[in-house]
Amino acid sequence: MSVPTMVLLALDRETSNTIIYAFEIVALILSVIMIIIGLLQNKKSQTGLSALNGGNDELFANSKERGLDCTLSIAMLSFGSGLLIITLIICLLTNVLL
């Protein structure tokens, strides 16, 4: 076993629960931020639904995001990646510590 693993296993149960609880709070904050960013993003055309409704929108139109839309898309991707990493850390810590 490596040294960091032995240190984690040496923690008592209350400290382990506190560490996992802190990561869960970070995950909750990230998810709320992602919901807010999703609400702020510009509504794109209903490309998927317009095909069912008989709309004449082009399905793969070349529309490049600019300005605030580009910033919000990058932020959503970043926070989504962060949420995935935090969730994996919570899963690993739960299996190792508890």
Buried (B, 14 or more C-beta within 10 A) or exposed (E): EEEEEEEBEEEEEEEBBEBBEEBBEBBEEBBEBBEEBEEEBEEEEEEEEBEEEEEEEEEEEEEEBEEEBEEBBEBBEEBBEBBEEBBEBBEEBBEEBE
